[in-house]
Amino acid sequence: MKTAFSWVFNLVFPEQCRACGRPLSELSRVPVCSSCLETVSPLSADFFCVMCRTPFNTAFPLDEYGRCALCRNGLQGFDAAYCYGAYEGVLRRLIHLFKYERIRPLVGPLSEYMAAALPREQRFDLIVPVPLHWQRLWQRGFNQSALLAEALSRRCGIPLHNALRRRKPTVPQAGLSASDRRSNVAGAFAPARRCQVFNRRVLLVDDVMTTGATIRACARTLKTAGAAYVAALTIARADRRQGLAQPVGNQEASAC
């Protein structure tokens, strides 16, 4: 917590925006300027898969119903997927500040982006975060997906339910190939002891979707536990039209 002295000190020697480097002109717990927060824009494309919302440059990969190959072959595991923006630029930087540099107040603007990505006609009974293994949770100190899910629960009035547990540790997904990501999370998730998702519409929350391996594994576990419908919601996704986002390295309208 900042003292009165630190507030005065920052007025004379202002902190820099952690995204663009310019001096911060306003007092805020979020060390990012309003200009950077406002420049984050929704993911745009000429064509999207109607189910997983993967962006495409042409309609060629989509069938007559607007589904991509994975969705029409039932390989996704989830019923729908939503995200706010592309995992690049300022949004990528905000996620890294939140996740790896532990700037928790960013949960506010990030959860606001996520709420804006939900279609208003959708209804959900529960919000379920993607869990961390206890070893990773101990190392990092918090589960970023759980913090986002809690903020969304308050913002949207949807009950939060920790319906999943990670029953084995996995290596970080960053830097793995698509097939290695799938193998890495295979069998990693199980229903929690008091999992109550039977016949429920579940909103599964994570921070970023790259290949979708983690989201698929969690969604299939929820479906096996009896969930009637599972939609995934993330802040951002890797835009495959421009190639996958680079690894992080060793660092670790709406239903409201």
N, C-alpha and C positions, 0 to 999 in steps of 0.2 A: 504494500500500500504506500502511495506517495505521501510525503509529509508536506506541510505548508511551505517549508523551505524549498523543497524540490519543485513545487508548482511555481514559486517566485523565480527560482533559478532557471526553469525552463522558459519563463517569459523573457528573461534577459538573454539566455543562451538556448534557443529552442532546439528540441530534438529534430532529427531528420526523418522524413517519411521513409519507412523501411522498404517501400516499393520503388519510389522514384528518386529518393535522395534529397528532395527539396525540404527546406525547413518547414516544420509544422506550424501553422498559424492559429490553430484552435486547441483548446484543452480537451483531451480525450484519452480514454484508457486504451484506445486502438491506435498504435503508432503508424498509421497510414493516413495520408491526406484524403480529404473528401473527393478531390479530383480523381485520384486513382480508383477509389471505391466506385465512383460514378462512371468510369470508363469501362468497367467490366460489362460486357454485353452478352446476350443470349447466343447460343450456338445457332448458326444460320446455314442453310443449305437449300439447294433447289429441290432435292428429293430426300425424304426420310423413310426408313422402314416404319410402318404404322404400329408395330409392336415394340421393337427394341429402340426405335428412334436413332438408329445408326444413320449418319448422313452419307449421301452419295452425290457424285457429280452428275450422273445420268440415271435414268430409270431402268437401265438395262438389267441390274442385279435383282430387281424387284419383280414379283409375279403380278398377276392381274388384280390381286387384292392389296398390293403394296407391301408385301412381306419379303424380307431378305431370305437367303437360302437357309440360314440357321433357324430362323423362326418358322418357316413353312415346313421344315423337317422336324420340328419339335425338339431342337437341341439346346435351346436356351435355358430351359428350366423355370424361367419366370414368365409371367403373362404380359408384362409391359415393363418398360424402363424409361425413366425420365432423368434429365440432368439440366443444369442451367447453362453451362458454357463449355468451351473447349479447354482442355488442360494445357494451356500455354499462356505466355505473356503475364499480365498482372494477376490474373486469376490463379495461375500456377504458383506465383510468388506468394499470394495470400495463403494458399493452402499449405505451402512449405513453412511459412511463418507460424501458422496455427499448429501444424502437426509436428514439426521437427524443432522449432524454436520456442515452442510452448507458450505462444501468445494467445491465451485462452479468450480474452475479450473479442477476438475475431469471430467467435462462434455466433455473435449477433448478426453481423452483415452476411456471413456465409450461410446461416440458416435462413436469412431473408431471401437470398438468391434461390435457395432450394424450394422454399414455399412458393415462389413465383413460377417455378417450373412445373408445378402440379396442375393438371387440368381441373377446372372448377367443377366439372360434372362428376369427377371421381369421388367415391366414398370409401373410407377405410375404417376398420374396427380397431386396429392396433398398429403401433409403430414399433418395429423391431430393429435394433442396431446390430451390425455385424460385430461379433465378439472378438476380443483379443485373448490369446492364451495367457494364463496368469503370469508366466515368466516374462512375456513381452510387456504386459501391463505393469509389472513391477519395475522393469527397466525404464519405460517411458513415463510412468507416473499417471497416465490417464489414457482412456480409450477415446480417440477423437470422434469415432462414429457414435459412441454413446452420448458424448456432449452435444453433438449435432441433433441426435434423436430426441434428447431431453428438451432442447430449445424448440424443435419443431412441435413436440407434444404440447408445450405451453402455448406456442403461437397458433397452432391449428386446433387445439382442443381434442386431440386424438390420444387415447391412453397409451402409455409407454409400457412395453412388456419385453423383458429380457428372456426371450423364448429360446435362444440358442446358446450353446457353449462350444468353445473350441477345445476338443478333447486331446489334441496333440500339438506340440509346437511345430511351426513351419518356418522355413527360411524366408526372408523378405522377398516379395514378388518382384520388386524392381530389378531390372536387368535380366530376368528369365525370359525364355522364349514362350510362345503361347502354349506349346505342348508341355513344357516344364512347369508352367503355372498351373495347368490342369492337374498334373501329377502331384504337385506340391500340396494342393488343397484337397486332393482326393481322400475322403474319409476323415477330414479334419474337423467336421462339424457334427453336432448331435443335438437333439432337443434337450433343453434344460429340464431339470427335475420337475419343475412345475409349469411346463410348457402347456399353454392353453390356447392353441390356435385352431382347434377343430372347427371347421365350417366358417372360419373368419376370413375377412379380407385384410391382408397384411401389407403394410408399407415397409419394405426392407431398406435400411439407411446405411450408406457408406460414404466415404469422402470422394473417391475417384474410381471410375471404371476404365480399365485399359482393355484387356482382352475379355473381361467379364467372367473369368474363371472363379473368382471368389464369390461373386454374386450368384452365379449359377449353382455352385455347391451349396450355398446357404438356402437358396430358393427351393432346391430339390429336397433338402432336409425338412423345410417347413411344409412342403407338399406331402412328404411321407408322413409327417405328424398330423396331417388332416386339413391343412389350410386350403380354403376354397379358391383363393386368388392371391397371387403374390406379385406385387409391383416393386421394382427397385427405384430408388431415388438417390442420386449422387450430386455433389456440387458440380463436378466436371467429368468429362470423358475424353479419352485420347481420340483425336480426329484422324482416322485412318486415311483420309484423303491427302494428308500431309505427312504420313508416317507416324509411327508411335512416338510418344513423348520420350525424351531422354531419361535414363535412370537417375534417381536422386543421389546415387552413390552410397556412401556408408552412413549417411544420415538416416540416421533413422528418420394460366391463371389457376386458383388453387383450391385444395380441399379445406382450407381454413374456414 
